[in-house]
Amino acid sequence: MSRPRILVAEDDESLRRVVQVQLEQAGYEVATAACGEEALALLASAARDLVITDLKMPGMTGLDLLRRIKADYPEVIVIVVTAFGTIESAVEAMKLGAYDYLTKPVHADALRLIVGRALEHHRLRQEVQSLRLSLDRKYGFENILGRSPALQETLQAAARVAPTDATVLIRGETGTGKELLARAIHFNSHRRHGPFVTINCGAIPRELLESELFGHVRGAFTGAVSHKKGRVELAEGGTLFLDEIGELPLPLQAKLLRLLQEKEIEKVGAPQPLRVDVRIIAATHRNLEAMVEDGAFREDLYYRLAVIPLELPPLRERVEDIPELVTHFFERNKRKYGRERLVLPQELLLCFTTYRWPGNVRELENVIERLVLLTPGEQVRLEDLPEF
């Protein structure tokens, strides 16, 4: 693991040398500059993780250097050094983006503490950015496998609406990948850095669903010993995915309608509504139009949800995608279970296309996982396949 790289910009030669020695003794790689111009030249020649700069230097001041660093090297953390009587300048520097400040004389313990904390902050920030990039790649539309016209039409429509805040209703049978599509829409929107919160409206007991969805205040009911944020509030600034929206009871449908129309919710027991900023993506395997006719689903809510209706076709209607999906799941599970030498002959791929897959992609994925785990030899045989 490479050592953190620090640049010290200080016109006082003795102080510059003291800081350099203290940092090198702490295990850091240190370069020094006597002025702001020299510091910029060093930054241009080699990457640095952190810059420590005196605020008062001849020529380019520390504040000017800070501005240049934040403009040209925004990932570099800056710590400023100031005389005890000029704390106002340090405060101004922090408003411009400095991480923290040190006062003269610079004490070794304070220096190591602040530098260590700044570099840990830098590491965590890079880790978060890396995770965000990996999520963006993981949930890109191109990672939803399949080239069938029906699926591609849905993906193209989803990609067009993703950058907007339009409400989306995803329809499809169980196991078709509705949540995966919802995540792709979220991670390709301007809300990608906000939370993606899910709730399955059919998996939570009805008597708990209102509190789980909208939250409650202390004393709202027996057992409500503290305030609780609901899923809507937890999704602030991001996306709320309402899975199996057809299972939502009628009284809660009215509350959801208010959220869509007014952008506000009523927490259980709260005296006044709460404003929220949330995008709604809903999904269902039910025929909501038929439920509207039967009085089981509000017509006004249905039209609010179905601003952008997207249909995910069942796997039996995109048979041409099955070989690609089988290969993908097979290779992934080989890596997962350490069976890299296991081979699936091409001629066996056709066997998977004759089955109707009532559980859709999820069922196919489970079948392939079991196949990788239970195949006794290093090549899958016809008798190893399940009876379709």
Secondary structure, 3 states (H helix, E strand, C coil): CCCCEEEEECCCHHHHHHHHHHHHHCCCEEEEECCHHHHHHHHHHCCCCEEEEECCCCCCCHHHHHHHHHHHCCCCEEEEEECHHHHHHHHHHHHCCCCEEEECCCCHHHHHHHHHHHHHHHHHHHHHHHHHHHHHHHCCHHHCCCCCHHHHHHHHHHHHHCCCCCCEEEECCCCCCHHHHHHHHHHCCCCCCCCEEEEECCCCCHHHHHHHHHEECCCCCCCCCCCEECHHHHCCCCEEEEECHHHCCHHHHHHHHHHHHHCEECCECCCCCEECCCEEEEEECCCHHHHHHCCCCCHHHHHHHCCEEEECCCHHHCHHHHHHHHHHHHHHHHHHCCCCCCECCHHHHHHHHCCCCCCHHHHHHHHHHHHHHHCCCCECCHHHCCCC
